[in-house]
């Protein structure tokens, strides 16, 4: 028997009888079984027949077990994605609730079930894990596999898919005035010369950037914390100097990046990666391939004037492109926050202070003038509005002040301060008059 894909060809072996063709009865039974197994979905009025699951979670994906009694969801809660199960058994006595199956911080994906529906398999940060739906016990599934990828073919296929995806689904048929076929022709030779996936994606981003539209880009596949992908050091280089001399001189170190944690400084040179020189025709991305979260030794040389000192080894732990992008964004936010604090905060503080002083002084002056009017016996309200049962009633200090101020608590504070001020004034007057009486 020779098989290719899902098609098999049977060859007659020597001294082997030819297989008998199936009888009519067998053929009819097989067709009947296929007809029984076939599931047809009736879409008419399906909205009236569906049932919503009140999980109370931010559900991303849901998977139904083979027996149809359990749904496993990849859902987020408190900013962390985990697996949750939900009973679909209509004969169950207890009301279904979302039961958390996992508690790890890694990204979850690709849920599948065991044939008996008692265990679920999934990817956690790129690693295969299994969890029992009943006891919620997790275990790692040991898998060892190697995959050889022909990058020379893969990069052209990925680039072609990205170009065709935007060709078929970009919102503007005129591509914001860009000749989309011409943009591909201009970038394609550089894609053919790319030596790493990250380099290919950076070149493709130049083509995508021509559209000048937001939320567009090309990213690498999601993965776990292993060593796959190109490692990043969290530094910027002087590329003009690299074009002239072939040396990688650091111009900026990203805070909290691998280089910053290793103590690297601007103007230092990276001359080697794990003993391999970085000068052309070497490619830094190629030297950092499969180095994510793996100990890597950099050869660092310091420059004093025109003299390059002998290099020394510095161990680092490269990070993924996504992690480095997050660190760069954090640095950008910190720089903008410092800029605003440096140039805007003093002016805002002065404006607020001036406004508060002017408001308080204006309110305080109004209150003090009314207090003075009451003290001198001036009539503030008309006799008609202040007459009750034939007797006159002077407005109280509290109602007089609380009116323009509109706050009883503020009235209490101001009257307390006023009483304290008047008491201190009387004390000062008495102390100054006492020596005069003694002298007399």
C-alpha positions, 0 to 999 in steps of 0.5 A: 500500500502506498499513501500520499497525503490522504489518498492511498493506492493499493497494489496487488502483491504476488500470491495475494487474492484481490480484495472483494468489492463491498456488497450492496448491503455493506455500501448502504449501511456505510452510507446510513452511518455517514448520514447519521454522523452528519451534523447540520446547523439550522441558521434560521432564527438561531438568535432566538435559540442560542443561550449565552453563558454568563461567565463574567470574564473577558473570554477570548476563545471557547472549546467544547469537549468531545462529549459536549458537556464542558466548555473550556475558555481562554479568558482574562481576569485582572489582566491575566489570561487563564483557562476556565471550564463551564459545565454544559450538562443540562442534567446537572443539579448545580448551577454552572459557574466558571471554574479556574483551571490554571493560574500561570501568567503565560499566554494560553492557546490551542486547547484540545481534549483527550478522547474521554473528555477528562483532560485538556491539553494546551500551550502555556507560553509555548510549552505543552501542558495538560490539566484534568477538568475534574481535579484541576491538576496540571502537568507538563507534557514532555515533548522533544522535537526539532523543526528545520525551516528553509528560511530562503523560501519562508521569508518570500512566502511570509512577505507575499502573504503580508502584501496580499493580505493588505491588497485584499483587505485594506480599507482604501482601494487606492491605498492612500495614493500608494502604488502597491505593486510598485512598493512591493517591487521596490522592497522585494530585492531587500527581502531576498537578501534578508538573513534573519526573520526579524530583518525580513520583518523590518524590511517589510515594515518599510513597505507597510509604512508607505500606506501611512495608516495606523494600526498596521505592522508585521510581528513575529509569531507568539512564543514562550520564554525559550531561546527562539527568535533573535535576541535584543540587547536594548541599545542603539548604534551609530549606523553611520559609523558602522557603514564607514568603519564596520564598528558597532558603537553604542549611542544609547542604552535603554533603561532596564534592558540587558545592556543597562543591567550589564553596565554597558555605556554609550560610546563603547563598542560591541566587537564580538558575540560569543566569540564571533566578530561583529565586523562585516560581513557578519550580521548582528541579528544572525549572531543573536539568533536563538539567544532570547533568555540565554546567556550570551557573552559580548566582547566590549571595547572602550574608546579613549580618544582615538585609541581602542582598548582591548576588549573584555567579556560581558555576559548578558541575557538578551530579550525578545523584540516584544520585551524591548519594545515595551522598555522603549515605550516606557523610556519614551513615557518617562522622557515625556513626563520629565519634559512636562514636569520641567516646563509646565509644572512651575507655570501651572503651580504659579497659576493655581496659587494665584487663583487660590489666593485671589479667591480666598482673599475676595471671599475673606474681604466680603466676610470681614466687611459684613462682620464690620457692618454688624459690629457697627450696628449697620442694618443689613436687611430691611426691617420688613424681612427682619420683623417677626411678630412685631419685633425686629431680628438682626441677621446672624453672623452665621447666615450673613457669612454663609450666604456669600460663601455657601459653606457652613464648614468654611464659615466655622473655620473663618469665624474661629480664625477671626475669634482667635485674631481678635483675642490675640489683639485684645491680649496685645492691647492689654499687654501694651497698656499695662506698663503705662498704668504702672508708670502712672 
